[in-house]
Amino acid sequence: MQDRILQILIKNHEELSKEENAVYLTYFSVMLRARENQFYQFKIGMLDEDEWNAMLISFKTLFKEPKHLEIWEFIKITFAEDFVELVDDQINQSKLYG
C-alpha cells in the first residue's frame, strides 16, 4: 500500500478517483488508530511526557492538510469520545495559534 499512497500524495490536491479516495481514507484511518493507541498508552503510563508531547505536535502538523480535516470530520464518530475531544482540541489550538 505504501507505493499507492505515495502516488496519491504526489497528485498534490488534484481530484482523486473513488479508488484513490478509498485508499487514502484507509491509510489515514489506520494512522489515527495508531495515534489513538498512543493516547491510551499515555493514559495508563506506558508513554512518558516527552513522547506524548511529540505526538501532540504531530497532530497539529497532521491537521494542517485540509484533506485530513475533511476525513477526520467523516470518521471521528468511529473513535472514542475522549480521543475525539483530544483531536478536536488540537485542531482548534492549531487554528488559533498556528
C-alpha positions in Angstrom: 0.0 0.0 0.0 2.9 2.3 0.5 3.6 2.9 -3.2 -0.1 3.5 -3.8 -0.2 6.1 -1.0 2.8 7.9 -2.5 1.2 8.0 -5.9 -1.9 9.6 -4.4 0.1 12.1 -2.3 2.1 13.2 -5.3 -1.1 14.2 -7.1 -0.9 17.4 -4.9 -4.5 18.4 -4.5 -5.7 17.1 -7.8 -9.1 15.4 -7.9 -8.8 11.8 -6.6 -10.6 8.9 -8.1 -13.1 6.9 -5.9 -10.4 4.2 -5.5 -7.7 6.7 -4.5 -10.1 8.2 -2.0 -10.8 4.8 -0.5 -7.1 4.0 -0.3 -6.4 7.4 1.3 -9.2 7.1 3.8 -8.0 3.7 4.8 -4.4 5.0 5.2 -5.4 8.0 7.3 -7.8 5.9 9.4 -5.0 3.4 10.3 -2.7 6.3 11.1 -5.3 7.8 13.5 -5.9 4.4 15.1 -2.2 4.2 15.9 -2.4 7.7 17.4 -5.4 6.6 19.5 -3.4 3.7 20.8 -0.6 6.1 21.8 -3.2 8.2 23.6 -4.3 5.2 25.7 -0.7 4.2 26.3 -0.1 7.6 27.7 -3.2 7.5 29.9 -2.0 4.3 31.5 1.6 5.4 31.9 3.3 3.5 29.1 4.4 6.7 27.3 6.4 9.4 29.1 5.6 13.1 28.9 8.2 13.8 26.1 6.9 11.1 23.9 3.3 12.3 24.5 4.2 16.0 23.7 5.9 14.9 20.5 2.8 13.1 19.5 0.6 16.1 20.2 2.8 18.3 18.0 2.4 15.8 15.2 -1.4 16.2 15.4 -1.0 19.9 14.8 1.1 19.3 11.7 -1.1 16.4 10.5 -4.2 18.5 10.5 -2.8 21.4 8.6 -3.8 19.4 5.5 -7.4 20.2 4.5 -8.0 16.7 3.2 -7.1 15.3 6.7 -9.6 17.7 8.3 -12.3 16.5 5.8 -11.6 12.9 6.5 -11.5 13.5 10.3 -15.0 15.0 10.2 -16.2 12.0 8.4 -14.6 9.2 10.6 -14.4 10.8 14.0 -17.7 9.2 15.1 -15.9 5.8 15.0 -13.4 6.8 17.7 -13.8 7.0 21.5 -15.2 10.3 22.8 -12.2 11.2 24.8 -9.9 10.7 21.8 -12.2 12.8 19.7 -12.1 15.6 22.3 -8.3 15.5 22.3 -8.0 15.6 18.5 -10.6 18.4 18.1 -8.8 20.4 20.8 -5.5 20.0 19.0 -7.2 21.1 15.7 -8.7 24.2 17.4 -5.4 25.1 19.0 -3.6 24.7 15.7 -6.2 27.1 14.1 -5.7 29.6 16.9 -2.0 29.5 17.4 -0.7 28.1 14.1 
